[in-house]
Amino acid sequence: MREFEGRKLLILGGNAETVPLVKIANDWGIKTIVASAGKTDPAKKHAWKAYDYEGLDVEAVIGIGRDEAVDGVLVGVADILVPMYQRVCEALGLPCYATRQIVDVFSYKDVFKAVCEEYGVHGVPQFRLDREMKREDLDRIVYPVMVKPVDNGGGVGMTLAYQEEDLRRGVATALKASHSGRFIVERYMQCDDMGMYYTFKDGYCSASCIYDRYTTDRQPGLSRVCLGGTYPSRHLDAYFERMHPQMLRLFEKIGIRNGVLMLSGFYEKGEFYVYDTGFRLQGEAPHLIMKAIHGFDQREMLIRFALTGSEGDMDLAARDDARLRGKWAATLWFLLKAGRIGRITGLDRLGEDPRVVAGMQRLGEGDEVLPQWIGNEKQVLARLHLVCDSRAELSGTLKHYMKSVRVLDAEGKNMLLEGFDVDRALEGYGKNG
């Protein structure tokens, strides 16, 4: 793949999840330029050139693009950078899969929720509250609730509140993490969690993955970080019947033609409730499972689009399949407690297992997991992506890695949080929820 050799691609964001995107572009002979606010971000180490900017300084990034005469711009794995991506592309006159209207809908949780309701898609029940914290509004809140910034993801700035004292602290945390100074207060949902992952190509929309997600409840007062997911969802049939048609109408109305979109939702007593979205590649990387089963790579599609305005000639309708062609798949996350990593075992021979189609380790021996990372995706040690031929094989593979991977601190104490219940996760298929 050398047709783009020598072209310059500006990639926004430099976290560990963006590294594979940079590497693919490098392999194509593209001159990658990574710009991010983190001076030591991992993706910068792999780029042809790297630039720092402060905060969310859009004008600085536009200046980088002009000075380097870049041929394309692409956002990495970071929700907060999608609005910047759209503005930079617009200023430089380069292809962008997100219009201003699309950005407004998918980058702000309160706007997204309002738009969803117009199309019969429910958001999580919400309580009225603003920064004035009026007494009458506080008295109407039924605990527990989740307090969230409207424009951040990965658990950043989120707090689980069981009483008013928690709520007030959560509001302060959310406002600090919100670039627009807005937050929402939602009912704390205790039901099935799901992911819905869409691919768009030239106006055609495909529901690529519908899967079940499992989160930890062992970190009181904090956002529930993902422990993994199993594919396809036990609620797949119900989703296609009750929610997918409404989502298609919404996507068409706001004009999505290209790109990838993640929706997170809950399923409770026959109803779906959407609670989060991201119009970009995801850290949990469902695209790696899709690549292993279907043979196409969303990262390659997005790189091509950034440089040409087209995702290529691949027939998405023929290649994509939410039922995974009869395969069973999973992502398995390993979450760490705060402390310094002393020893890691069980992740060194993944390449020898054909069931592990991809694996990404974010942290290593000697790294410190900071207390402020707990409750968001920064506490993730690694993610494994598994593809198996049967549900029984998937169950055994998940249990094997949950048992074999170990992380100890310098004193020999366990740093890993307990994983999800595999037997419970894989029961109930074919019951439509």
RAFENPE-V752291 format. One record per residue. N is the residue number from 0. RES is the residue in one letter. PSI is psi in degrees with one decimal (none if undefined). OMEGA is omega in whole degrees, -180 to 180 (* if undefined). D_LAST is the distance of its C-alpha to the last C-alpha in Angstrom with 1 decimal. Layout:
# RAFENPE-V752291
n = (N:N)
res = (RES:RES)
psi = (PSI:PSI)
omega = (OMEGA:OMEGA)
d_last = (D_LAST:D_LAST)
This chain:
# RAFENPE-V752291
n = (0:1:2:3:4:5:6:7:8:9:10:11:12:13:14:15:16:17:18:19:20:21:22:23:24:25:26:27:28:29:30:31:32:33:34:35:36:37:38:39:40:41:42:43:44:45:46:47:48:49:50:51:52:53:54:55:56:57:58:59:60:61:62:63:64:65:66:67:68:69:70:71:72:73:74:75:76:77:78:79:80:81:82:83:84:85:86:87:88:89:90:91:92:93:94:95:96:97:98:99:100:101:102:103:104:105:106:107:108:109:110:111:112:113:114:115:116:117:118:119:120:121:122:123:124:125:126:127:128:129:130:131:132:133:134:135:136:137:138:139:140:141:142:143:144:145:146:147:148:149:150:151:152:153:154:155:156:157:158:159:160:161:162:163:164:165:166:167:168:169:170:171:172:173:174:175:176:177:178:179:180:181:182:183:184:185:186:187:188:189:190:191:192:193:194:195:196:197:198:199:200:201:202:203:204:205:206:207:208:209:210:211:212:213:214:215:216:217:218:219:220:221:222:223:224:225:226:227:228:229:230:231:232:233:234:235:236:237:238:239:240:241:242:243:244:245:246:247:248:249:250:251:252:253:254:255:256:257:258:259:260:261:262:263:264:265:266:267:268:269:270:271:272:273:274:275:276:277:278:279:280:281:282:283:284:285:286:287:288:289:290:291:292:293:294:295:296:297:298:299:300:301:302:303:304:305:306:307:308:309:310:311:312:313:314:315:316:317:318:319:320:321:322:323:324:325:326:327:328:329:330:331:332:333:334:335:336:337:338:339:340:341:342:343:344:345:346:347:348:349:350:351:352:353:354:355:356:357:358:359:360:361:362:363:364:365:366:367:368:369:370:371:372:373:374:375:376:377:378:379:380:381:382:383:384:385:386:387:388:389:390:391:392:393:394:395:396:397:398:399:400:401:402:403:404:405:406:407:408:409:410:411:412:413:414:415:416:417:418:419:420:421:422:423:424:425:426:427:428:429:430:431:432)
res = (M:R:E:F:E:G:R:K:L:L:I:L:G:G:N:A:E:T:V:P:L:V:K:I:A:N:D:W:G:I:K:T:I:V:A:S:A:G:K:T:D:P:A:K:K:H:A:W:K:A:Y:D:Y:E:G:L:D:V:E:A:V:I:G:I:G:R:D:E:A:V:D:G:V:L:V:G:V:A:D:I:L:V:P:M:Y:Q:R:V:C:E:A:L:G:L:P:C:Y:A:T:R:Q:I:V:D:V:F:S:Y:K:D:V:F:K:A:V:C:E:E:Y:G:V:H:G:V:P:Q:F:R:L:D:R:E:M:K:R:E:D:L:D:R:I:V:Y:P:V:M:V:K:P:V:D:N:G:G:G:V:G:M:T:L:A:Y:Q:E:E:D:L:R:R:G:V:A:T:A:L:K:A:S:H:S:G:R:F:I:V:E:R:Y:M:Q:C:D:D:M:G:M:Y:Y:T:F:K:D:G:Y:C:S:A:S:C:I:Y:D:R:Y:T:T:D:R:Q:P:G:L:S:R:V:C:L:G:G:T:Y:P:S:R:H:L:D:A:Y:F:E:R:M:H:P:Q:M:L:R:L:F:E:K:I:G:I:R:N:G:V:L:M:L:S:G:F:Y:E:K:G:E:F:Y:V:Y:D:T:G:F:R:L:Q:G:E:A:P:H:L:I:M:K:A:I:H:G:F:D:Q:R:E:M:L:I:R:F:A:L:T:G:S:E:G:D:M:D:L:A:A:R:D:D:A:R:L:R:G:K:W:A:A:T:L:W:F:L:L:K:A:G:R:I:G:R:I:T:G:L:D:R:L:G:E:D:P:R:V:V:A:G:M:Q:R:L:G:E:G:D:E:V:L:P:Q:W:I:G:N:E:K:Q:V:L:A:R:L:H:L:V:C:D:S:R:A:E:L:S:G:T:L:K:H:Y:M:K:S:V:R:V:L:D:A:E:G:K:N:M:L:L:E:G:F:D:V:D:R:A:L:E:G:Y:G:K:N:G)
psi = (83.6:11.7:-21.0:14.3:130.0:-11.7:153.2:127.7:120.9:118.7:125.8:122.9:141.9:21.2:173.2:-34.5:-19.8:-15.0:-48.4:-34.9:-43.8:-42.5:-39.6:-45.8:-40.7:-43.0:-25.6:0.0:11.5:142.0:101.9:136.2:112.5:126.6:127.4:166.1:-20.0:115.4:-25.1:23.0:139.0:-38.8:-25.2:-28.3:-19.5:-3.7:155.9:-42.3:156.1:143.1:147.0:150.4:163.5:135.1:-125.4:55.3:90.4:-41.9:-35.3:-40.2:-38.5:-40.7:-39.3:-45.3:-41.3:-44.8:-36.9:-6.6:54.2:152.9:-12.3:161.0:140.5:139.4:142.0:-143.2:76.5:113.6:-42.9:-12.5:-4.9:-44.2:-39.7:-43.9:-47.1:-42.8:-37.3:-46.1:-43.8:-44.6:-34.3:-4.7:36.2:157.3:139.3:130.0:-5.9:121.7:170.1:-39.1:-43.2:-42.6:-44.4:-36.3:-45.9:-8.1:-8.0:116.3:-36.3:-39.7:-44.2:-45.0:-42.3:-41.8:-41.4:-42.8:-32.0:-26.9:16.8:17.9:119.8:139.0:169.9:134.3:135.8:150.4:140.6:125.6:136.8:-175.3:-12.9:-20.5:54.6:141.9:-40.9:-31.2:-41.4:-37.4:-17.5:-8.0:132.8:117.6:155.2:157.0:159.1:131.7:126.9:143.3:147.7:-14.2:40.5:160.7:-172.3:19.8:-2.9:128.4:8.8:143.8:136.8:122.0:128.4:-12.3:174.1:-34.9:-43.1:-41.2:-46.4:-40.2:-38.3:-37.9:-44.7:-41.5:-42.9:-42.5:-37.0:-32.5:-5.2:125.8:-20.6:-2.7:33.6:151.3:166.0:155.3:118.0:155.5:138.2:112.3:131.8:77.9:-169.2:134.8:140.2:159.3:138.7:116.4:118.7:147.0:134.9:135.1:112.6:40.9:-11.2:132.4:128.7:129.9:94.8:-41.7:130.3:115.3:164.4:138.7:151.1:131.3:160.2:140.4:21.7:17.4:78.7:134.7:-2.8:164.7:146.7:108.0:145.3:140.7:-13.3:-177.0:153.6:140.8:139.3:169.6:146.6:-17.5:17.5:-47.8:-43.1:-38.2:-47.2:-30.6:-40.6:-23.9:-35.4:-44.7:-39.2:-39.9:-38.6:-41.6:-41.1:-47.3:-42.3:-40.4:-42.4:-1.7:30.8:129.2:-33.5:161.3:-176.3:142.9:132.0:132.8:136.8:138.2:170.0:153.2:121.2:118.4:47.5:-0.6:144.6:139.5:117.5:135.4:-11.4:161.2:157.9:118.1:67.2:174.5:150.6:149.6:-36.5:-9.0:58.8:-23.2:-23.4:-35.6:-40.6:-41.6:-42.6:-35.8:-42.1:-18.9:3.4:152.4:115.6:-31.8:-41.5:-40.1:-43.1:-36.9:-45.7:-43.2:-43.0:-33.2:-19.1:-20.0:5.8:142.2:6.3:-173.0:13.6:137.1:94.7:-40.2:-34.7:-30.5:-33.7:150.7:108.9:-18.4:4.2:27.6:33.6:-1.9:165.2:139.4:166.0:154.9:140.6:118.3:142.8:114.3:142.4:149.3:166.3:143.9:-179.3:129.9:125.9:-49.1:136.8:129.4:151.9:-4.1:7.7:-9.4:30.7:-33.4:-14.9:-6.7:111.2:-16.9:-21.4:99.3:-17.2:154.5:138.0:121.7:122.0:-28.8:157.1:179.1:132.1:-18.8:150.5:132.6:110.7:149.7:-35.1:-9.2:-19.0:127.8:2.5:177.7:-3.3:-17.0:5.6:121.9:-50.5:160.8:135.6:144.3:119.1:139.4:127.4:166.6:-14.2:163.3:-39.6:-40.5:-40.4:-43.1:-47.0:-36.9:-43.9:-46.5:-37.2:-48.6:-30.7:-33.3:-35.3:-26.0:127.3:143.0:123.8:148.3:-174.5:-25.3:3.7:12.8:146.1:132.7:-5.9:136.5:153.0:140.6:-173.5:164.3:104.7:-44.6:-44.1:-37.3:-35.4:14.1:163.5:12.7:146.0:8.4:3.4:32.5:none)
omega = (-176:-177:-179:-177:179:177:-178:-180:177:-179:-177:-179:-175:-177:-176:-179:180:-178:-179:178:179:-178:179:178:178:-179:178:-178:180:176:-176:178:-179:177:179:-180:180:-174:-179:-178:-175:-176:-180:-179:-176:-175:173:174:179:180:173:168:-178:175:177:-175:-177:-177:178:-179:175:178:177:-180:-180:-179:-178:-178:-175:-180:-180:179:179:177:177:-174:-179:-179:-172:-178:-180:176:177:179:-178:-178:179:179:-179:-179:-177:180:-176:-178:179:-180:-178:172:178:180:179:179:-179:-179:-170:-178:-178:-173:-179:178:180:-179:-179:179:179:-179:179:-176:176:176:-174:168:177:179:-170:176:180:176:174:-173:176:176:-178:-177:-179:177:179:-177:-179:-176:178:-176:2:179:173:176:-174:166:-176:-169:174:-176:179:-179:-177:177:-178:-178:173:-176:178:180:-174:179:177:-178:-179:177:180:178:178:179:-180:180:179:-178:-177:180:178:179:-179:179:174:177:-175:172:177:-175:177:-175:-177:-179:-175:171:178:-170:-174:172:178:178:178:177:177:-178:179:174:-170:-178:170:-172:179:-178:-179:-175:-180:173:-176:178:-172:176:-177:177:-179:180:-176:174:180:-180:177:-174:-7:-179:173:-180:-175:-178:180:180:-179:-180:-168:-173:-176:-180:178:179:178:178:179:-179:-179:-178:-177:168:178:178:-179:177:179:-174:176:171:172:-177:175:174:-177:174:175:-179:174:179:-180:-178:-179:-179:176:-177:-179:175:-175:177:180:167:172:-179:179:175:178:179:-178:-176:-173:175:174:-173:-180:180:177:178:-177:177:179:180:-178:-176:-175:-173:179:177:178:-174:179:179:-175:-178:-179:-173:-173:-180:-179:178:170:177:177:178:174:-174:179:163:-179:-179:174:-178:-177:169:179:179:179:-177:178:-176:177:175:175:-179:-171:-177:-177:-178:-180:-178:-178:178:177:-176:176:177:179:178:-176:-175:-179:179:-177:179:179:173:-174:-180:-178:176:-176:-177:172:-170:175:180:179:174:-175:173:174:177:-173:173:-177:-178:-178:177:180:179:179:179:-179:-180:178:-179:180:-176:174:-179:-171:-180:-180:176:-179:174:-175:179:179:-180:-180:178:-176:169:178:179:-178:-179:-174:-179:180:-179:-173:176:172:178:179:180:-179:178:*)
d_last = (43.9:47.1:47.1:46.5:49.0:50.9:48.6:47.7:44.1:43.5:40.3:39.3:38.0:39.0:36.3:35.4:32.3:34.8:37.1:35.5:35.8:39.5:40.1:38.8:41.1:43.9:43.5:44.0:47.3:46.1:47.9:45.1:45.8:43.5:43.9:42.2:43.1:42.9:46.2:45.0:41.6:40.8:40.5:44.1:45.4:44.3:45.4:48.7:49.4:47.7:48.3:47.6:47.0:46.6:43.5:42.1:45.5:44.6:48.3:49.0:46.4:47.7:51.1:49.9:48.6:51.9:54.1:52.3:52.1:48.5:47.1:43.5:41.2:37.7:35.6:34.3:31.2:31.8:30.3:33.5:35.5:33.8:36.0:39.0:38.1:38.1:41.4:43.1:42.2:43.5:46.7:47.4:46.5:44.1:40.7:37.7:34.2:33.7:35.6:36.6:34.1:31.2:32.3:32.5:28.9:27.3:29.7:29.5:26.4:27.8:28.8:25.5:23.6:26.2:25.9:22.1:22.5:25.0:22.5:19.7:17.8:17.4:18.8:18.5:20.6:24.1:27.4:30.7:33.1:35.7:38.4:40.6:38.3:39.4:39.5:37.8:34.8:34.6:34.7:31.6:29.3:26.8:26.4:24.9:24.7:24.8:28.0:28.0:30.6:29.6:31.0:30.3:27.5:26.7:26.6:30.3:31.5:28.4:28.7:26.6:28.7:28.8:32.0:34.4:36.4:33.4:32.6:36.2:36.2:32.9:34.3:37.4:35.4:33.3:36.5:38.2:35.4:35.2:37.7:37.4:37.8:34.5:31.6:28.5:27.2:23.5:21.4:20.3:16.5:15.1:11.4:9.4:11.9:11.9:14.8:15.6:18.9:21.1:24.5:27.1:30.3:32.9:30.6:27.9:24.5:22.1:18.6:19.7:16.9:13.3:12.6:11.4:14.3:15.8:18.6:21.5:22.2:25.6:27.6:28.1:28.7:27.7:25.0:22.1:23.1:20.8:21.0:19.3:16.3:14.8:14.6:12.8:9.4:6.5:5.1:8.6:8.6:7.0:9.4:12.2:12.0:11.8:13.5:15.4:18.1:19.0:19.4:21.7:23.8:24.1:25.2:27.7:29.1:30.0:31.4:29.5:31.2:31.0:29.5:26.2:23.7:21.1:18.5:16.8:14.0:11.7:8.2:8.7:8.2:7.2:9.8:10.8:14.0:16.4:18.8:21.0:22.4:25.1:27.1:28.5:27.9:25.7:26.8:23.9:24.9:22.1:25.1:26.4:23.5:23.9:27.6:27.3:25.1:26.3:29.8:30.1:30.5:29.6:32.4:34.9:33.7:34.1:37.5:38.7:37.6:39.4:42.6:42.5:40.0:38.2:35.3:37.1:36.8:33.7:31.5:28.1:26.5:27.7:27.1:23.6:20.4:16.9:16.1:19.1:21.1:19.3:20.0:18.1:19.0:19.0:21.1:22.6:24.5:27.3:28.1:31.6:33.3:36.4:39.5:41.5:40.2:42.6:41.1:38.1:37.4:34.8:34.5:37.8:37.0:33.7:35.6:36.2:32.6:31.3:27.7:28.4:28.6:29.5:30.3:31.7:33.6:34.4:36.7:39.3:41.7:43.9:41.5:40.8:37.5:38.5:37.2:36.3:33.9:31.7:28.5:28.5:28.3:32.0:31.2:29.5:31.8:30.1:27.1:26.5:24.7:23.7:23.2:22.9:22.9:20.3:17.5:20.2:22.7:20.5:19.9:23.6:24.6:22.7:24.2:27.6:27.8:26.5:29.3:32.0:32.0:34.2:35.7:38.7:40.9:44.7:44.9:42.5:39.6:36.0:34.6:31.1:28.1:25.7:22.9:19.2:18.0:17.5:16.4:13.6:12.6:12.6:10.8:7.6:8.0:8.0:5.3:3.8:0.0)
